[in-house]
Amino acid sequence: MAIAGLPAPRAFLRKVETVVLAALPVVAAGGAAMAGADTTFDTALTLFTDFLEGSGGTIITVLSLALGLVGLASGRFSLAQIAIPVGVGVGVSTGVPIVTSTITAVI
């Protein structure tokens, strides 16, 4: 018995079986992934990391703080105008080492 709009169970199972059998050779022929062995993006990663941990991170933090102060000066006080610049500063200064160590630990 088929439900309106859905194929009969046997026809559906035949379609699933066909897709699985077609995908089986592709999965079996796949090679092992060598995570962490590729150094293609090391130069870009080093450049970006140095930027965020150095003067770039300081500039981002100061700009965020300046935007928060402008918001405060406009007369509409919000805790987010203080918390967001603090979060940006903490994230820029400690975020890169945390992400790097997490990725290294997982891989």
Buried (B, 14 or more C-beta within 10 A) or exposed (E): EEEEEEEEEEEEEEEEEEEEEEEEEEEEEEEEEEEEEEEEEEEEEEEEBEBBBEEBBBEBBEEBBEBBEEBEEEEEEEEEBBEBBEEBBEBBBEBBEEEEEEEEEEE
